[in-house]
Amino acid sequence: MAENQGIGSPFCKQLPRTSSKLSTYEALFLLNQRVDQVVVVLRKMEQLPTADKQSIDCAITEIEEVRSGMNATFTEKLVNHERFEEGRFWKRRTKLEKKWRDPDDVYIDVQRREEERKKQGLQSRIIVLPWSPADEDKLVAANRVRERNKRKRASSPRTNPQRRKK
């Protein structure tokens, strides 16, 4: 007879404690969860015949005040840290994207933006000329000729045919 065994999860039951960020958020979660539990118990106690409803309401108010203060204290510090981390990771991501991005993609982006403007009924800001590999080859050849001519002019001796005589 085959036993009915469940397949274990490939994921860890509990995350390893490597991040102070994780510990801080977990502590805030637990604080809020436990405060909710205390409030639920106090609300149930309000239903008891011997309960002093005013005292319980005062206790709940004090507990909620403490919870709010703790949340504010932690989150104020966390927001500064998170903004710093956001900036650091943004720089890192843009650096990676720049490394892998094709420099000619800017032309595609411009063309897309112009199509968006056209759909919105706005006037075009730029004209994208059709371009082919043959056009590119012509431009490269023309630049080579221009550079060669510059070098020739720079290497030839400069003589001034009209020297002043004293």
C-alpha positions in Angstrom: 0.0 0.0 0.0 1.5 3.3 -1.0 1.8 6.0 1.5 0.3 9.4 0.8 3.2 11.7 1.2 3.1 15.4 0.4 5.7 17.1 -1.7 7.7 19.6 0.3 8.0 23.2 -0.8 11.2 24.1 -2.7 11.1 27.4 -0.8 12.6 28.0 2.6 10.1 27.9 5.5 11.7 31.0 7.0 14.0 33.5 5.3 17.5 33.7 6.6 18.2 36.6 8.9 20.7 38.5 6.7 18.9 41.9 6.3 18.5 44.5 9.0 15.8 46.0 6.7 13.9 42.7 6.8 14.2 42.6 10.6 12.9 46.1 11.0 9.9 45.6 8.7 9.2 42.3 10.4 9.3 43.9 13.9 6.9 46.6 12.7 4.6 44.0 11.3 4.7 42.0 14.5 4.1 45.1 16.6 1.0 46.0 14.6 -0.3 42.4 14.5 0.1 42.0 18.3 -1.5 45.4 19.0 -4.5 44.4 16.8 -4.8 41.2 18.8 -4.7 43.2 22.1 -7.4 45.6 20.8 -9.6 42.6 19.7 -9.3 41.1 23.2 -10.1 44.4 24.8 -13.2 44.8 22.6 -14.4 41.4 23.6 -13.8 42.3 27.2 -16.1 45.3 26.7 -19.0 42.8 26.2 -18.5 41.3 29.6 -21.1 42.4 32.2 -18.5 43.5 34.7 -16.5 45.6 32.1 -15.8 49.3 32.6 -16.3 50.4 29.0 -14.7 53.8 29.7 -11.5 52.3 31.1 -11.2 49.8 28.2 -11.8 52.6 25.7 -9.1 54.7 27.4 -6.7 51.7 27.4 -7.3 51.1 23.7 -6.7 54.8 23.0 -3.4 54.7 24.9 -2.3 51.5 23.1 -3.2 52.9 19.7 -1.2 56.1 20.6 1.9 54.0 21.5 1.5 52.0 18.2 1.2 55.1 16.1 4.2 56.7 17.8 6.4 53.6 17.3 5.2 53.3 13.6 6.0 57.0 13.0 9.5 56.7 14.7 10.5 53.7 12.7 9.0 54.8 9.4 10.6 58.2 9.5 14.0 56.6 9.8 13.1 54.0 7.2 12.0 56.5 4.6 15.4 58.3 4.6 17.2 55.0 4.3 14.8 53.7 1.6 15.1 57.0 -0.5 18.9 56.7 -0.3 18.7 53.0 -1.4 16.3 53.9 -4.2 18.7 56.5 -5.6 21.7 54.1 -5.3 19.8 51.3 -7.1 18.5 53.8 -9.7 22.0 54.8 -10.6 23.1 51.2 -10.8 20.1 50.2 -13.0 20.6 53.2 -15.4 24.3 52.4 -15.6 23.5 48.8 -16.6 20.9 49.9 -19.1 23.3 52.3 -20.6 25.9 49.6 -21.0 23.5 47.3 -22.9 21.6 49.9 -24.8 22.2 50.4 -28.5 23.2 54.1 -29.1 21.0 54.2 -32.2 17.9 53.4 -30.0 17.6 57.1 -29.4 16.3 57.5 -32.9 13.7 54.9 -32.4 12.6 56.6 -29.2 12.4 60.0 -31.0 10.3 58.4 -33.8 7.9 56.8 -31.2 7.6 60.1 -29.4 6.8 61.9 -32.6 4.1 59.3 -33.4 2.6 60.0 -29.9 2.6 63.7 -30.6 0.9 63.1 -34.0 -1.9 61.0 -32.3 -2.4 63.8 -29.8 -2.8 66.3 -32.7 0.4 68.1 -31.9 2.9 69.4 -34.4 6.1 67.5 -35.0 9.2 68.8 -33.3 11.7 67.0 -35.5 11.8 65.3 -38.8 13.3 61.8 -39.0 14.9 61.3 -42.4 14.8 57.9 -44.0 18.3 56.3 -43.7 19.8 53.2 -45.2 23.1 51.4 -44.8 24.2 52.8 -48.2 23.6 56.3 -46.9 25.8 55.4 -43.9 28.6 54.1 -46.2 28.5 57.3 -48.2 28.7 59.4 -45.1 31.7 57.4 -43.7 33.5 57.6 -47.1 33.0 61.4 -47.2 34.3 61.8 -43.7 37.4 59.8 -44.5 38.1 62.0 -47.5 37.6 65.1 -45.4 40.0 63.8 -42.7 42.6 62.9 -45.3 42.4 66.4 -46.8 42.8 67.9 -43.3 45.9 65.8 -42.7 47.4 66.8 -46.0 46.9 70.4 -45.3 48.4 70.1 -41.8 51.5 68.2 -43.0 52.4 70.5 -45.9 54.8 73.3 -45.1 53.2 76.7 -44.8 54.9 79.3 -46.9 54.0 82.9 -47.2 54.6 84.1 -50.7 54.2 87.7 -49.8 57.0 88.4 -47.3 57.4 91.9 -46.2 60.5 93.6 -47.2 62.0 96.2 -44.9 
